[in-house]
Amino acid sequence: MSDGPNDALELDAPAAVGRAASRAVRCFDVLSPYDETVVGRALDVDFSTLALRLDKGSRAARALRNTLPVQQRFRKWATKIDARRDELARIISLETGKPIRFARVEVATALAALDACVSCPPISLVRDWIAAHAAYSIANWCDPVLSTVREVATVLSSGRALVIKPSSRAPSAPSALAALWCEGDELDALFCVGPSTDPVGMLRTAVMSWQVTEVRFQGSRDVGTFVSNVCDEAVVPVSISKSERLPLVVHAGADIQATCDALINRAILQPLLTFPGRISCLYIHDSVADSFISALVDKLSCLHVGNPLDDETDIGPVIDDVATGLISEQVEDALFDGAMLRCGKTHPDGRLIRPIVIDHAKPSMRVCVEELEGPLLPVVRFHQFSELPNTTCLTVDSLNLLDTGERFEP
C-alpha cells in the first residue's frame, strides 16, 4: 500500500486478478464529507466474490485446531498498524470528517484494544461437527478503524473467519486494515473486507450461504431492525451492537466551568462515536440552568469548525446531507413544540455545523430520543428529582472516568 485513499484497491487486487479476464472490475468513488471531492475508490464487490471469500474463510477457520496462530498474527498486525497509524488517521479524517487529532485517538484506542486481545491465552478448538465457521459483519461509518479491529478480535479469537461489509462512506480504512492483515499464507482468508453499494443484496447473499453462522451489525436502530428481520427469516443468528446513549444529569451546586468542559468533551467533540456513555440530552436543575447554559454557549463559541485535516479543528463536517437534513428537522420540531435555540442555526448552511444548544427541551421531543448526527445538545430543565428519567443516567464524575484522552481546553 502506498496511497491511503487507494488502499481499498490494493486490498482487492488479488481477488480481481483471479476473475475471468473478460470480467470488468466495478468500483465506486469515495467522497469527502468536507468538500465532496473524490478521496479514493473502492471495489464494488459482487455476490459471487462474497460467496468465494466466505468459502475460503470458512475453510481456513476449519483448519484451525487452536487460536495460537491467530494470536501470533494479531501481534504482527498490531505492529503494522502502529507503523501506519498516521496514514490510517488521515484516511479516517478524509472519509468521515472526523478531526485528525480525534482520528489519531481512534487508532490509538484500536491498538489498545488489540493489545488487550493479544494478551489473552489461546484456546483449543474442537472441530467434531460439520459446520461453517464464518461471520458476516455490517459496519457503519463511525470509528471505522476501531470498529474493524474490535470485530476482528472478537470473531477470530473464537476460531471463526470474518467478512466485513463496510459503509460505502468509509470503506478505505477497513480495507487498509485488511491489506495489513495479509501475510501470504492460509490465515489471510480469515479476515477480508468486501465494500459494496448493494448492502441489501450482500446481506441476503450472506444469510443464504451455508458458510455463515452469524451476522453481526453495528449501526442505527432502524437498519438494525431490518437486519434482524432478514436474519430471523433465514434462521441465522444475529448480533446487533448499538452504542448506548444516556442522559446526563447536572444537579444544583455543580461546578459550572468544570461541568461545561466535561460536557463539551463527551457530547460535542465525541472523539469516539461508538464509545459507551454517549449523551442523549442534558438534564439540569433549574436553579443553575441559566448560568450553566450561558457559560456553555461562551465555551462553544471558542470551538473551531472546519477542515478535518487541520490540527486546530474541533468539529468537522457531518457525514452527509441526510444528516444535515435530520438535524434541521429535529431542531425545527423542538422549536415548534416550545423549545428555545440558544446557539447555532435552525437551518445549517452545508455540512459544517456550529454547535447547537436547544433549551427548554422536553424528553419526548425527537431531538431527545433520536440519534444525533452532529454537534447538537438538547437541554431539559427539572425542579424535582421525580422529574428525572427512570433510567440509568450519567454524571460528571462518570464522564471523567470515561475520558478518552482528548480534552477541550478553554
N, C-alpha and C positions, 0 to 999 in steps of 0.2 A: 504494500500500500504506500502510495507516495503523496496522495492528494485527498485530504479529509472528505470533502463533499462527494468524491467519486469512489469512496471505499466500497459502496454497495455494488458497484460494477465489478470490482476486483473479487469480491466475495463470491459472486455467482459465475465468474468466468469459467471455472472448471465444469460446472453443470451445463453451461451454454455450449462448450466445446463438445460435450458428449451427445448433443442432439443431432438430428439429421441436418446435413449441410444446407438443405433447401428450406429449413425452417427459420423464419425471421425471429429475431430476438426483440421482444416487446419491452419498452422502457417507458417510464413516466418521469416528468420533471418534479423536482422538489423545490418548493418556493419558500423564500424568506418571508415570515410574517411581518418583518420590519418594513421592507420596501417592495415585496413581491417579485424580487429578482430571482432567477434560477440559481440555486446554490448547490445543485447536484442532480444526478439522475440515478434512478433505481430500476432494476429489472422488475418487470411486471410478471411475477411467477404465475404459471398456469396450473390447471388442475392435475395434469399428468406429471408435471415436475414435482408438485406437492406430494403426490402419491409415491413417486420414486424416492423422495427424501424420507418420507415416513417409513418406507420399507427398509431402506439402508440403515436408518437409525434404529429401527426395531431389531434388525439382525445384529447390529453392533452391541446393543444392550443385552440381548440373549446370550452373547458370547462371554459376558462378564460373569465371573464367579465370586468376586468381591469388589468393593468400591475403592480398593487401594490404587488401581491405575487412574481412576477419576480424581482422587485426592492429589496424586502426583501431577496430573495435568492441570489441576486448579493452581498449583504453585507456579507452574510455568506461565499460565495465563495471567496470574496476578503480576508477575514480573513484567510481562509485555504491556499490560495495561498501565502500570506505573510509568514505564518508559514513554508511553504515548498520551499521558494524562492531559497535557496542554492541547494536543490536537483533538482529543475527544471532547474536551470542554468547548473548543471552538465549534465543533460540529453541533453540539447541543445548542449553543447560542444561535448559530445560523438557522437551525431548523425550528426551534421552539420559541425564540425570542427571549429566552432566559438570560439575564445579565451574566456576562462572562465570569464575574467573581463568584456568582452563585453556581454556575456550571462547574467551576473548579471544586466547590463544596460537594456537589453531587458525585463527581468522580472520586473524590477522597472518601466519601461515605460508602460508595460501592466497593472500593478497595478494602475498607474496614470490614464490611460485611463478608467479603470473600476471604479475608484473613481469618475471620471467626469460623468460617466453614472449613478451611484448611486444617485448623487445629482439632477438628472433631475426628475421633478414631474411625477407621474404615469398618465396614460391616460386611459379613458374609451374605451371599445371595443364593437362595435356593431356587433352582430352575427345574422344578419337578412337575410342571404343568405347561401345556402348550398354550401360550398366550402372547399377545403383543406386549411390548414394553416401550411405548412411546406416548408422549403427551403433546397436545397441540395447544399453544398459548396465544391468546389475542391480547395485544398490548395497546394502550393509547399513547398519546404523545408526551404525557407527563413524565419527567425524570427518566428518559429512555435508557441511559446507561445504568442507573441504579436498579430500575425495574428489571432490565435484562439480566443483570448479574444475580439478582435475587431469584429470578425464575430458574436460571441455570443451576444455581447452588441447590435449590430445593429439589428440583426434579432429578438431576444427575446424581445427587447424593443418595437417592433411593434406588439407584441402578437402572433408571429409565432414560430413554432418549427424549429430546425436546426439539420441536419445531416452533419457532415464534413467528407469528404474523404481526409485524409492527404497524403502527399507524402510518398511513401514506404521507402524513405531515412530517414524520420524523423517522424515516427508515434507515438513514445512513449510520446513525450511532449504533443501533443494534447490529447492523451489517458489518461495521468496522470491528465490533467485538467478536463476531463470528469468524472474521478473517484472522484475527489474532488467536483464536482458538485452534486453528488448523496447524497440524504438525506433519501432515503427510502420512498418517497411519490410520488404522481402522477406527480409532477413537474420534477422528474428525467427524464421523457421521452422527455422533451422539448429540451434537448441537448444531443447528443451522437456522438461518433466518430466511423467510420467504415473503418479501414485500409483494403486495398485490393491491390493485384498485377495485377488486371484486371481493370484499370481505365476506359477503353472504355466500357467494359460490364456494369460496375456500372453506368456510365453516361447514357447509353441507357436505363437501367432499371429505373433510376430516372425519365427521361423525359417521359417515358411511364406510369408512375404512376400517378393516378389522385390526389394523395395527394400533389404532388409537384407543387407549384405555382411560384417558381423561382429557377433558377440555378445561383449560384454565383461562380466566378472563380478568383483566384489570381495566376498570373504566367506569363510565357513568351508570346510574341506576337503570335508565331506560334501555340502554344497549345490553346491560347485564341481564335484564328480564328477557329480552329476545333470545340471547344466547342460551339462557337456562331453558326456555321453552323448546328450542330446537334440540337441545341435548336430551330433554325429557322424552320428546317424541322418538328419538333414536335410541333411547335407553343407554345413554353414555354418561358416566359420572362427570359432574362439572363442579369446578371450584370458582366461586366469584369473590374477588378481592376488591373492596372499596375502602378508601381512606375515610375514617370516621370524622365527622365534623361536629364539634361540640360548642355549646355556648360558653362564653367567658363571663364570669360574674365579678364586678368591682363593687365592693362594699364601701359604706361611709368610713372615712378615716384612712383610706388608702393613700399611699404616696403617689401623688398625681404624676409627677415627672417620670419616676421610675416605671410606673404602670404604663404610661404612654409609650415609653421606649420598648417595653416588653411586648406591648400590643402591636406596635408597628413591625417589630421583628417577626412576629408569628402570623399576623393577619394580613399585612400589606406586602411585605417583602417576600415571604414564603420561599426560602431557598429550595425547599423540597416540597413539591405539591402532593407527594404520596406519603409524607411524614405523618405519623399518628398525632392526633391532637390539633388538627386544623380547626380554626374558629369559624363558626357559622354566623354568630352575631354577638353583640356586646350587651349584657345586662348591667346597668349601672344605677346605683342608688340616686334618687332624685336630688338629694342634698348636695351631691358633689358633681352632678351631671354637667351643669353649665360650665363650671371651672375646668372640668376634665376635657370636655369637648373643645373648649376654646384653646387649651394647651395642645390638644391633639392636632387640631387644624393648623396651628402655628408650626408644629414639627413636620407635619405632612407637606407643608409648603416648601420645606427645605430639600425634599427628595428630588433627585434628578431623574426625569423621564426621557428616554431617548434610545440611541443606538445600543443594542445589547452587547456589542463588541467593545464598547467603551468601558474602561475600568471604573469610571466615575458613575456609571449608570446604576440607579437603584431599581428602576422599574422599566422593563422592556415592553414591547407590544403584546397585546393579547393575540391568541393563536390565529384567529381568522375573523372574517366579517360576521359569521354566525355568532361568535362570542360577543362581538360588539353589539349586535342587534339584541341579544339576550339581555345584556347589561342595560341597554336603553329601555327595554320593556319592563324589567324589574324596577328600575328607578321610577319610570312613569306610573306604574301601578301603585307603588308605595306613596308617591306624592298625591295621586288621585284619592288615596284612602286616608289622607291626613298627615302623612309624614312630612318632614322638612329637609330640604337639601342644605347641608352646612358647608360643603365644599365639593368641588368637581362640577361637571356639566351633566345636564339631563340628557343631551344628545351628544355623545362623544364624537369628535371630528377625527375619523380614522381610527387606527388601532392603537395609537399612543394615547393612553388614558391616564390623566392625573387622578390621584386617589379621590374617591367619592365617599362621603360620610352622610348617611341618612339618619336623621334624628327623629325621635318620637315614632319609631317603627313599632309594629305590632307583631307578635310571634307568629301569627297566621299569614303574614304577607309572604309573597313569593320570594322576596329578597332574603327572608329569614329561613326558608325551608328548601329552596332550590340550590343547586350548585352555583357557586360564584366563580365566574370566568375571568375575573380581573380584580384590580385593586378597589374593591367595594366593601364597605363596612356598614351594616345596619346597627343602630343603637336603640335598645329597648329600655325605657326608664321604669324603675319599680320603687314602691314605697315600703312594702312589707315583704318579709321572706316568703309568705304564702303566694306571692305573685311570681316567684321564680319557677322555672320549668321543673317538672318532676322527672328529671333525667340526670345523668352524670354531667357535671359542669366543670370547666377548667377554672383555675385560679391563677393569679400572677405567679405564685410560687411554683405551680406546676409548669408554667410556661418556661420559667428559668431552668427547670430540671430537664426540659426537652430541647434546650438550646442546641443549635447545630454548629455554632462557632462563628457565624457571620452575624454581626450585630449592627444595629443602627446607632450611630454616634452623632448627636446633635451638634 
